[in-house]
Amino acid sequence: MGETRIELLGGARILEERHKSRPLERKTAAFLAYLALEGETARGTLAGLLWPESREATARNNLSQLLRRLGELLGEAGVEGRKTVRLRDDLRVDVRELVRGQLSWLESPGDELLAGLNYDDCEALEDWLRATRPRVTGLQRKALEEQLWLEEREGRLNLALEAAQRMLALEPTSEETFRHLMRLHHRMGNRDAALRVWRQCEEVLARELGIRPSAETSRLAGELERQPSEQPSVGSERKVLPLTVVHPPVLAGREREWAKLEAAHAARRPTFVLGPAGVGKSRLIGDFARSRGRSLLLTSRPGDINVPFSTHARGVRTLLRHNPGLVLEPWVRRELSRLVPELGPEPLPPPGTPEETARLFAAVLHMARQALRELDVLVFDDAQYSDSGSSELSFYLLAQLEEDMLARRFPWILLGERTDETLWKGERIHMQVEAGLAELIQLEPLALPEVRTLLRGMNEPRLEQMAEDISRYTGGNPLFIVETARHLIESNSLGGRFPEGLPPPGRARYIIQTRLEGLSSEALRLAQVLAVARADVGLELAAEVLEVPVARLVEAWRELEEAALVRGAWFSHNLVGEAVLSGLPASVHTLLATRLGRAGPVP
């Protein structure tokens, strides 16, 4: 199958040559994941899982269409069989590589199976996914632990440390993994790093679980404090990532926003926190919510937008799981069966009239008041993915619960939304704010002093020395800063000059590539001209290079701005330009460079 690879860990996409990726439609992704993990399966079983509400003939026809589209994506058939189907043995799928014990699964940017996708409209499939995700996490942990012990036995302590760091990313509260990291740092001659891991272990367990480390972990920390470090072993030259880079302990540059959250919390006004992907929105609202006491996190997911009330259907199920003894009045249970069919022996259909919608909204409000009154903070993140029905229900709940929040009969509500998505209408938020019913906090990229603070917290002085270059390269986006720092360490690029043409690393590449894939062809071509010119070329020059009227590029530029890819007259950060160039065919690059040269010097 050439260089094509399917990644189902950390999302769902096809990765092609030159690192160009294309997202997979959610049912195609589920189909591939099921075959990769369960093996050869009957067509009827797959059709029933993916289209449970359709007649058998329709479901089988849908499956045939899915197979045809998959073949078009791959350029050839990716599955084999007639009555039963199986993945071709040479089709590279990360989760199958994991099952087979191949370490190439580590190339995927994330860890959770089909992260961000949901299948609330396919109950049996959703149940399978819910049961399978822990199984996959267990396989990942087992593979990483085996790798850790192998590398340690062979004396490659830095590679063992990398495996332990990946384990911690999988399970951030695992004391066993913290002990691995403490022990390995000590063996490598860095007792200070081992003790920093111990302190971070204390902080993480207190913040996330409200507990102290076990006696075993405390005893190991005491031994490390008393013993001198071992002499470092000679191993691979590949650099090790400090834990402070993998999980930066410093929430840099958010003091002003934190103070605003404190004021909003004291006033009991619901608060919207907005910002582009990677700006630290989820960490800020998560840290703040935990600092206020008992909290619950609800989220929207990318697939929600196409399934009516899917966001709140998942929310209702979450509340039921957190309140197993909750007794609902018969009318509430009956209305909620529109969202969660298992609540009624004869579930009601989705609301079709204003009256039915009003009764459903009233039932959700009634349940929320029952189930959430003991909480301090209710967090709703990634609201931009919410379907329209759930969005309307959210605004209804905000309006109805205003007095309850003020009287502390209902938890304070904190909402997060990405501003580089256009799925949730921003004017509704501003109406709430202008009416004095809510607060709005807009997160911006970090300024240079704040970038320095974040890098200083990583305890690698050479990173702080490159702060100006890193700030310019990443545009001050915290996630991109962290990913760039990791890349600089792993590629032995610390010290000296900041490398030219550094490719977008890790999750930064995926986030930017996802934005680029959503552009119109006109906007993408304009971005390509900017990237090749490596300077602000102006719309007139770009129009000349692309041989189109200037007026056509005005809308394309607006599209780039709305996608948070440009700011002012240039890319929002150099990473965008590097991502555009990494997916640009050499022939197109040469053509654009030639036209730019003929058009004259770039202003």
C-alpha positions as CSV (number, residue, x, y, z in Angstrom):
1,M,0.0,0.0,0.0
2,G,3.0,2.3,-0.5
3,E,3.6,5.0,2.2
4,T,-0.1,5.3,3.1
5,R,-0.9,4.8,6.8
6,I,-4.1,4.9,8.7
7,E,-4.0,6.6,12.1
8,L,-6.9,5.8,14.5
9,L,-5.1,6.7,17.7
10,G,-5.6,10.3,18.6
11,G,-8.3,10.9,16.0
12,A,-8.9,9.3,12.6
13,R,-7.0,10.2,9.4
14,I,-5.1,8.9,6.4
15,L,-1.5,9.9,6.3
16,E,0.0,9.9,2.9
17,E,3.5,10.7,1.4
18,R,5.1,14.0,2.5
19,H,3.0,13.8,5.7
20,K,-0.1,15.1,4.0
21,S,-3.2,13.9,5.9
22,R,-6.9,13.6,5.3
23,P,-9.5,13.1,7.9
24,L,-11.6,10.0,7.9
25,E,-15.4,10.1,8.0
26,R,-16.5,8.8,11.4
27,K,-18.2,5.6,10.2
28,T,-15.3,4.7,7.9
29,A,-13.0,5.2,10.9
30,A,-15.1,2.9,13.1
31,F,-15.3,0.3,10.3
32,L,-11.4,0.3,10.1
33,A,-11.0,0.2,13.9
34,Y,-13.4,-2.7,14.3
35,L,-11.7,-4.8,11.7
36,A,-8.2,-3.9,13.0
37,L,-9.1,-5.0,16.5
38,E,-11.7,-7.8,16.0
39,G,-10.4,-9.3,12.7
40,E,-12.4,-10.8,9.9
41,T,-16.1,-10.0,10.4
42,A,-19.4,-10.8,8.5
43,R,-20.8,-8.0,6.3
44,G,-24.2,-8.2,8.0
45,T,-22.6,-7.6,11.5
46,L,-20.7,-4.5,10.3
47,A,-23.8,-3.1,8.5
48,G,-25.9,-3.6,11.6
49,L,-23.3,-1.9,13.8
50,L,-23.0,1.1,11.5
51,W,-26.6,1.6,10.5
52,P,-28.7,0.1,13.2
53,E,-31.9,2.1,12.3
54,S,-31.8,1.1,8.6
55,R,-33.4,-1.9,6.9
56,E,-30.9,-4.7,6.2
57,A,-30.8,-4.1,2.5
58,T,-30.2,-0.4,3.0
59,A,-27.5,-1.0,5.6
60,R,-25.7,-3.4,3.3
61,N,-25.9,-1.0,0.4
62,N,-24.4,1.7,2.7
63,L,-21.6,-0.6,3.6
64,S,-20.8,-1.2,-0.1
65,Q,-20.7,2.6,-0.6
66,L,-18.4,2.9,2.3
67,L,-16.0,0.3,0.8
68,R,-16.1,2.1,-2.5
69,R,-15.2,5.4,-1.0
70,L,-12.5,3.9,1.1
71,G,-10.9,2.3,-2.0
72,E,-11.0,5.7,-3.7
73,L,-9.2,7.3,-0.7
74,L,-6.5,4.6,-0.6
75,G,-6.1,4.3,-4.3
76,E,-6.8,0.6,-4.1
77,A,-8.9,-1.8,-2.1
78,G,-8.0,-1.8,1.6
79,V,-10.2,-4.8,2.5
80,E,-10.7,-8.3,1.2
81,G,-13.5,-10.8,1.2
82,R,-17.2,-11.1,0.1
83,K,-19.5,-12.5,2.8
84,T,-16.9,-11.6,5.4
85,V,-14.4,-8.8,5.2
86,R,-10.9,-8.3,6.6
87,L,-8.2,-5.7,6.3
88,R,-5.5,-6.4,3.7
89,D,-2.4,-7.6,5.5
90,D,-0.2,-4.9,4.0
91,L,-2.5,-2.0,5.0
92,R,-0.7,0.0,7.7
93,V,-3.1,0.8,10.6
94,D,-1.6,2.1,13.8
95,V,-3.9,0.2,16.2
96,R,-3.2,-3.1,14.3
97,E,0.5,-2.4,14.6
98,L,-0.1,-2.0,18.4
99,V,-1.9,-5.4,18.5
100,R,0.9,-7.0,16.5
101,G,3.5,-5.7,18.9
102,Q,5.1,-3.3,16.3
103,L,6.4,-0.1,17.8
104,S,5.5,1.9,14.7
105,W,2.1,2.7,16.5
106,L,4.1,5.3,18.5
107,E,4.2,7.4,15.3
108,S,0.6,8.4,15.8
109,P,0.1,11.9,17.4
110,G,-2.4,10.8,20.1
111,D,-3.2,7.8,22.2
112,E,-7.0,7.4,22.6
113,L,-8.8,5.2,20.0
114,L,-11.0,7.4,17.7
115,A,-10.4,10.4,19.9
116,G,-13.1,13.1,19.5
117,L,-15.5,10.8,17.7
118,N,-18.8,9.6,19.1
119,Y,-21.5,7.1,17.9
120,D,-24.5,7.9,20.0
121,D,-26.7,7.1,17.0
122,C,-25.2,3.6,16.9
123,E,-25.7,2.2,20.4
124,A,-24.0,-1.2,19.9
125,L,-21.0,0.4,18.2
126,E,-20.8,3.1,21.0
127,D,-20.9,0.3,23.6
128,W,-18.1,-1.6,21.8
129,L,-16.0,1.6,21.6
130,R,-16.6,2.4,25.3
131,A,-15.4,-1.1,26.2
132,T,-12.5,-1.2,23.7
133,R,-10.8,2.1,24.6
134,P,-9.6,0.8,28.0
135,R,-8.4,-2.4,26.3
136,V,-6.4,-0.4,23.8
137,T,-4.9,1.8,26.6
138,G,-4.0,-1.4,28.4
139,L,-2.2,-2.7,25.3
140,Q,-0.4,0.6,24.9
141,R,0.7,0.5,28.5
142,K,1.9,-3.1,28.3
143,A,3.8,-2.4,25.1
144,L,5.5,0.6,26.6
145,E,6.4,-1.1,29.8
146,E,7.9,-4.0,28.0
147,Q,9.9,-1.5,25.9
148,L,11.0,0.3,29.1
149,W,12.4,-2.9,30.7
150,L,14.1,-4.0,27.5
151,E,15.8,-0.6,27.0
152,E,16.8,-0.5,30.7
153,R,18.3,-4.1,30.5
154,E,20.3,-3.1,27.4
155,G,21.6,0.0,29.1
156,R,19.7,2.5,26.9
157,L,18.3,4.5,29.8
158,N,17.3,7.5,27.8
159,L,15.1,5.3,25.6
160,A,13.6,3.7,28.7
161,L,12.9,7.2,30.0
162,E,11.1,8.1,26.8
163,A,8.9,5.0,27.2
164,A,8.0,6.0,30.8
165,Q,7.1,9.5,29.7
166,R,4.8,8.1,27.0
167,M,3.2,5.9,29.7
168,L,2.6,9.0,31.9
169,A,0.9,10.8,29.0
170,L,-1.5,7.7,28.8
171,E,-2.2,7.7,32.5
172,P,-1.2,11.0,34.1
173,T,-2.0,9.9,37.7
174,S,-0.1,6.5,37.6
175,E,2.1,6.3,40.6
176,E,3.9,3.3,39.2
177,T,4.9,5.4,36.2
178,F,6.1,8.3,38.4
179,R,8.3,5.7,40.2
180,H,9.7,4.5,36.9
181,L,10.6,8.1,36.0
182,M,12.2,8.8,39.5
183,R,14.3,5.6,39.3
184,L,15.5,6.1,35.8
185,H,16.5,9.8,36.3
186,H,18.4,8.7,39.4
187,R,20.1,5.9,37.4
188,M,21.1,8.4,34.8
189,G,22.9,10.5,37.4
190,N,20.3,13.2,37.7
191,R,18.9,13.1,41.3
192,D,17.6,16.6,41.0
193,A,15.4,15.6,38.1
194,A,14.2,12.5,40.0
195,L,13.2,14.7,42.9
196,R,11.4,17.1,40.6
197,V,9.3,14.2,39.4
198,W,8.5,13.3,43.0
199,R,7.3,16.9,43.6
200,Q,5.2,16.8,40.4
201,C,3.8,13.4,41.5
202,E,2.6,15.0,44.8
203,E,1.1,18.0,42.9
204,V,-0.7,15.9,40.3
205,L,-2.2,13.4,42.8
206,A,-3.4,16.3,45.1
207,R,-4.9,18.3,42.2
208,E,-6.5,15.4,40.3
209,L,-7.4,12.9,43.0
210,G,-7.2,14.8,46.3
211,I,-4.8,12.2,47.7
212,R,-1.1,11.9,48.8
213,P,1.4,9.5,47.2
214,S,1.4,5.9,48.5
215,A,3.9,4.8,51.1
216,E,5.9,3.0,48.4
217,T,6.4,6.1,46.3
218,S,7.2,8.2,49.4
219,R,9.8,5.6,50.5
220,L,11.5,5.7,47.1
221,A,11.6,9.5,47.3
222,G,13.2,9.3,50.7
223,E,15.8,6.9,49.4
224,L,16.7,9.1,46.5
225,E,17.2,12.1,48.8
226,R,19.7,10.1,50.9
227,Q,21.6,8.4,48.1
228,P,24.1,9.9,45.7
229,S,23.2,9.6,42.0
230,E,24.5,6.7,40.0
231,Q,27.0,7.3,37.4
232,P,25.2,7.8,34.1
233,S,25.3,4.9,31.7
234,V,26.4,5.3,28.1
235,G,23.5,4.7,25.7
236,S,21.9,6.2,22.7
237,E,22.8,9.7,21.7
238,R,19.1,10.6,21.4
239,K,18.0,13.3,23.8
240,V,15.6,12.6,26.7
241,L,12.6,14.8,27.3
242,P,12.4,16.2,30.8
243,L,9.1,15.7,32.5
244,T,8.8,19.4,32.8
245,V,8.7,19.6,29.0
246,V,6.3,16.7,28.6
247,H,3.9,18.2,31.2
248,P,4.8,21.9,31.8
249,P,4.0,22.7,35.5
250,V,3.7,26.4,34.8
251,L,0.4,28.0,33.7
252,A,2.2,31.0,32.2
253,G,0.8,34.4,31.3
254,R,-2.8,33.7,32.5
255,E,-2.8,35.8,35.8
256,R,-5.2,38.4,34.3
257,E,-7.6,35.7,33.0
258,W,-7.4,33.8,36.3
259,A,-8.4,37.0,38.2
260,K,-11.3,37.5,35.8
261,L,-12.4,33.9,36.5
262,E,-12.2,34.6,40.3
263,A,-14.4,37.7,39.9
264,A,-16.9,35.9,37.7
265,H,-17.1,33.0,40.1
266,A,-17.6,35.3,43.1
267,A,-20.4,37.1,41.2
268,R,-21.9,33.7,40.1
269,R,-22.1,34.7,36.5
270,P,-21.6,31.9,33.9
271,T,-18.4,32.5,31.9
272,F,-17.3,31.8,28.4
273,V,-13.6,31.3,27.8
274,L,-12.7,31.5,24.1
275,G,-9.5,31.0,22.2
276,P,-7.9,29.2,19.2
277,A,-6.7,25.6,19.4
278,G,-3.6,25.1,21.5
279,V,-3.9,28.4,23.4
280,G,-4.5,26.7,26.7
281,K,-8.2,27.1,27.1
282,S,-8.9,23.6,28.4
283,R,-6.0,23.7,30.8
284,L,-7.1,27.1,32.2
285,I,-10.7,26.2,32.8
286,G,-9.8,22.7,34.1
287,D,-7.2,24.0,36.6
288,F,-9.6,26.8,37.8
289,A,-12.6,24.4,38.2
290,R,-10.5,22.0,40.3
291,S,-9.3,24.9,42.5
292,R,-12.9,25.8,43.3
293,G,-13.9,22.3,44.7
294,R,-16.1,19.6,43.2
295,S,-16.5,19.8,39.5
296,L,-17.8,17.9,36.5
297,L,-16.6,18.1,32.9
298,L,-19.0,17.7,29.9
299,T,-17.8,18.1,26.3
300,S,-19.0,18.3,22.8
301,R,-17.3,16.2,20.1
302,P,-16.5,16.9,16.4
303,G,-19.2,14.5,15.2
304,D,-22.0,16.1,17.2
305,I,-22.8,18.8,14.7
306,N,-24.6,16.4,12.4
307,V,-26.6,14.5,15.1
308,P,-29.5,16.4,16.7
309,F,-29.2,16.7,20.5
310,S,-26.2,14.4,20.5
311,T,-24.2,16.7,22.9
312,H,-26.9,16.7,25.5
313,A,-27.7,13.0,25.0
314,R,-24.2,12.3,26.1
315,G,-24.5,14.8,28.9
316,V,-27.6,13.1,30.3
317,R,-25.8,9.7,30.2
318,T,-22.9,11.2,32.0
319,L,-25.2,12.6,34.8
320,L,-26.9,9.2,35.1
321,R,-23.5,7.5,35.5
322,H,-22.4,10.0,38.2
323,N,-25.7,9.7,40.0
324,P,-26.6,5.9,39.9
325,G,-29.3,6.3,42.7
326,L,-31.0,9.3,41.0
327,V,-34.8,8.8,40.9
328,L,-36.5,10.6,38.0
329,E,-40.2,11.5,38.0
330,P,-42.1,9.5,35.4
331,W,-42.8,12.5,33.1
332,V,-39.1,13.5,33.2
333,R,-37.9,9.9,32.4
334,R,-40.4,9.7,29.5
335,E,-39.3,13.0,28.0
336,L,-35.6,12.2,28.4
337,S,-36.2,9.0,26.5
338,R,-36.1,11.3,23.4
339,L,-32.4,11.7,24.0
340,V,-31.6,8.4,25.8
341,P,-33.9,5.6,24.5
342,E,-32.9,3.2,27.3
343,L,-34.8,5.3,29.8
344,G,-38.2,4.3,28.5
345,P,-39.8,1.0,27.5
346,E,-41.3,2.9,24.6
347,P,-38.9,5.7,23.9
348,L,-40.3,8.9,22.4
349,P,-39.0,10.2,19.1
350,P,-36.9,13.4,18.9
351,P,-39.0,16.5,19.4
352,G,-40.8,17.5,16.2
353,T,-43.0,20.5,17.4
354,P,-42.3,23.5,19.6
355,E,-44.4,22.0,22.3
356,E,-42.4,18.7,22.4
357,T,-39.2,20.7,22.4
358,A,-40.4,22.8,25.4
359,R,-41.3,19.6,27.4
360,L,-37.9,18.1,26.6
361,F,-36.1,21.2,27.7
362,A,-38.1,21.3,30.9
363,A,-37.2,17.7,31.7
364,V,-33.5,18.3,31.1
365,L,-33.7,21.4,33.4
366,H,-35.5,19.3,36.1
367,M,-32.9,16.5,36.0
368,A,-30.0,19.0,36.0
369,R,-31.3,20.6,39.2
370,Q,-31.6,17.2,40.8
371,A,-28.3,15.8,39.7
372,L,-25.9,18.7,40.0
373,R,-26.9,20.6,43.1
374,E,-24.0,19.2,45.2
375,L,-21.3,20.3,42.7
376,D,-19.3,23.6,42.9
377,V,-18.5,24.0,39.2
378,L,-19.9,22.6,35.9
379,V,-17.5,22.7,33.0
380,F,-18.7,22.5,29.4
381,D,-15.7,22.4,27.0
382,D,-15.4,22.4,23.2
383,A,-18.8,24.0,22.8
384,Q,-18.1,24.9,19.2
385,Y,-18.9,21.3,18.2
386,S,-22.4,21.3,19.8
387,D,-25.3,20.6,17.4
388,S,-27.9,23.3,17.0
389,G,-30.5,21.6,19.1
390,S,-28.1,21.2,22.0
391,S,-26.9,24.8,21.6
392,E,-30.5,26.0,22.0
393,L,-30.9,23.8,25.0
394,S,-27.7,25.2,26.5
395,F,-28.8,28.8,26.2
396,Y,-32.2,27.8,27.7
397,L,-30.5,26.2,30.7
398,L,-28.3,29.3,31.2
399,A,-31.3,31.6,31.3
400,Q,-33.4,29.3,33.6
401,L,-30.6,28.6,36.0
402,E,-29.5,32.2,36.6
403,E,-31.3,32.6,39.9
404,D,-30.3,29.1,41.0
405,M,-26.6,30.0,40.5
406,L,-26.9,33.3,42.4
407,A,-28.5,31.4,45.3
408,R,-25.9,28.7,45.1
409,R,-28.5,26.0,44.5
410,F,-26.7,25.2,41.2
411,P,-23.0,25.0,40.4
412,W,-21.3,27.9,38.7
413,I,-21.1,27.2,34.9
414,L,-17.8,27.6,33.0
415,L,-17.8,27.1,29.2
416,G,-14.9,26.8,26.7
417,E,-15.1,27.3,23.0
418,R,-12.5,27.5,20.2
419,T,-12.6,30.7,18.2
420,D,-11.1,29.1,15.1
421,E,-14.3,27.0,14.6
422,T,-17.5,28.5,13.2
423,L,-20.0,25.8,14.3
424,W,-21.5,27.6,17.3
425,K,-22.8,31.1,16.6
426,G,-20.7,33.7,18.5
427,E,-23.4,36.4,18.4
428,R,-25.5,34.4,20.9
429,I,-22.6,34.5,23.4
430,H,-22.2,38.2,22.9
431,M,-25.9,38.8,23.5
432,Q,-25.6,37.0,26.8
433,V,-22.6,39.1,27.8
434,E,-24.1,42.4,26.7
435,A,-27.2,41.6,28.7
436,G,-25.1,41.1,31.8
437,L,-26.0,37.5,32.0
438,A,-22.5,36.1,31.4
439,E,-18.8,37.0,31.3
440,L,-16.5,36.6,28.3
441,I,-12.8,35.9,28.5
442,Q,-10.8,35.9,25.3
443,L,-7.5,34.0,25.5
444,E,-4.7,35.5,23.3
445,P,-1.3,34.0,22.4
446,L,1.5,34.5,25.0
447,A,3.7,37.6,24.7
448,L,7.4,37.2,24.7
449,P,7.9,37.7,28.5
450,E,5.2,35.0,29.1
451,V,6.9,32.7,26.6
452,R,10.1,33.1,28.6
453,T,8.2,32.2,31.8
454,L,6.8,29.0,30.2
455,L,10.2,28.0,28.9
456,R,11.9,28.8,32.2
457,G,9.4,26.4,33.9
458,M,10.7,23.6,31.7
459,N,14.1,23.7,33.5
460,E,16.1,23.7,30.3
461,P,18.1,26.9,30.2
462,R,18.9,26.6,26.5
463,L,15.2,26.7,25.7
464,E,14.9,30.1,27.5
465,Q,17.9,31.4,25.5
466,M,15.9,30.7,22.3
467,A,12.7,32.4,23.6
468,E,12.6,35.1,20.9
469,D,12.9,32.6,18.1
470,I,10.4,30.2,19.6
471,S,8.0,33.0,20.3
472,R,8.2,34.2,16.7
473,Y,8.0,30.6,15.2
474,T,5.0,29.6,17.3
475,G,3.2,32.9,17.5
476,G,3.0,32.5,21.3
477,N,0.6,29.5,21.1
478,P,1.3,27.5,24.3
479,L,0.7,24.1,22.7
480,F,3.0,24.9,19.8
481,I,5.6,26.2,22.2
482,V,5.6,22.9,24.1
483,E,5.7,20.8,20.9
484,T,8.5,22.9,19.5
485,A,10.5,22.6,22.7
486,R,10.1,18.8,22.6
487,H,11.2,18.7,18.9
488,L,14.3,20.8,19.6
489,I,15.3,18.5,22.4
490,E,14.6,15.3,20.5
491,S,16.4,16.5,17.4
492,N,19.5,17.7,19.3
493,S,18.8,21.3,18.1
494,L,19.4,23.1,21.4
495,G,22.2,25.6,21.5
496,G,23.4,27.7,18.6
497,R,21.1,29.3,16.1
498,F,17.4,28.4,15.8
499,P,17.1,25.9,12.9
500,E,15.8,27.2,9.6
501,G,12.8,25.5,8.0
502,L,11.9,23.5,11.1
503,P,8.9,21.3,10.3
504,P,5.8,21.6,12.4
505,P,6.2,19.1,15.2
506,G,3.7,16.6,16.7
507,R,0.2,17.8,17.5
508,A,0.9,21.2,16.1
509,R,1.3,19.7,12.7
510,Y,-2.0,17.9,13.0
511,I,-3.9,21.0,14.3
512,I,-2.6,23.2,11.5
513,Q,-3.1,20.6,8.8
514,T,-6.7,20.1,9.9
515,R,-7.3,23.8,9.5
516,L,-5.7,23.8,6.1
517,E,-7.8,20.9,4.9
518,G,-10.9,22.9,5.7
519,L,-10.0,25.8,3.4
520,S,-11.5,26.5,0.0
521,S,-9.1,25.9,-3.0
522,E,-8.7,29.7,-3.4
523,A,-7.7,30.3,0.2
524,L,-5.3,27.4,0.1
525,R,-3.6,28.7,-3.0
526,L,-3.3,32.1,-1.4
527,A,-1.6,30.5,1.6
528,Q,0.7,28.6,-0.7
529,V,1.8,31.9,-2.3
530,L,2.5,33.4,1.1
531,A,4.5,30.3,2.2
532,V,6.7,30.2,-0.9
533,A,7.3,34.0,-0.8
534,R,8.1,33.8,3.0
535,A,6.9,37.4,3.3
536,D,3.8,39.5,3.0
537,V,3.2,39.7,-0.7
538,G,0.0,41.8,-0.7
539,L,-3.2,40.8,-2.5
540,E,-2.3,42.5,-5.7
541,L,1.0,40.6,-6.1
542,A,-0.7,37.4,-5.0
543,A,-3.5,37.9,-7.6
544,E,-0.9,38.4,-10.3
545,V,0.9,35.2,-9.3
546,L,-2.3,33.2,-9.2
547,E,-3.6,34.9,-12.3
548,V,-7.0,35.8,-10.8
549,P,-8.7,39.2,-10.0
550,V,-7.8,40.8,-6.7
551,A,-11.5,40.8,-5.7
552,R,-11.5,37.0,-5.6
553,L,-8.7,37.0,-3.1
554,V,-10.4,39.3,-0.6
555,E,-12.8,36.6,0.5
556,A,-10.0,34.0,0.5
557,W,-8.0,36.3,2.9
558,R,-11.0,36.7,5.1
559,E,-11.3,32.9,5.2
560,L,-7.7,32.6,6.3
561,E,-8.3,35.1,9.1
562,E,-11.4,33.2,10.3
563,A,-9.4,30.0,10.4
564,A,-6.8,31.8,12.6
565,L,-4.1,31.1,10.0
566,V,-3.1,34.7,9.4
567,R,-2.9,37.7,11.6
568,G,-2.3,41.2,10.3
569,A,-0.5,40.8,7.0
570,W,1.3,37.5,7.6
571,F,0.7,34.0,9.0
572,S,-0.3,33.9,12.7
573,H,3.0,31.9,13.3
574,N,5.7,30.5,11.1
575,L,4.5,27.0,11.8
576,V,1.6,27.7,9.4
577,G,4.0,28.5,6.6
578,E,6.1,25.4,7.3
579,A,2.9,23.2,7.3
580,V,1.8,24.6,4.0
581,L,5.2,24.0,2.5
582,S,5.4,20.4,3.8
583,G,2.3,19.5,1.8
584,L,3.2,21.4,-1.3
585,P,4.3,19.3,-4.4
586,A,7.7,20.3,-5.6
587,S,6.3,21.2,-9.1
588,V,3.8,23.6,-7.6
589,H,6.5,25.2,-5.4
590,T,8.7,25.7,-8.4
591,L,5.9,27.2,-10.5
592,L,4.9,29.7,-7.7
593,A,8.5,30.6,-7.1
594,T,9.0,31.3,-10.8
595,R,5.9,33.5,-11.0
596,L,6.9,35.4,-7.9
597,G,10.3,36.0,-9.4
598,R,8.8,37.4,-12.6
599,A,6.3,39.5,-10.7
600,G,9.2,41.5,-9.1
601,P,10.6,41.8,-5.6
602,V,8.4,41.1,-2.7
603,P,7.5,44.3,-0.8
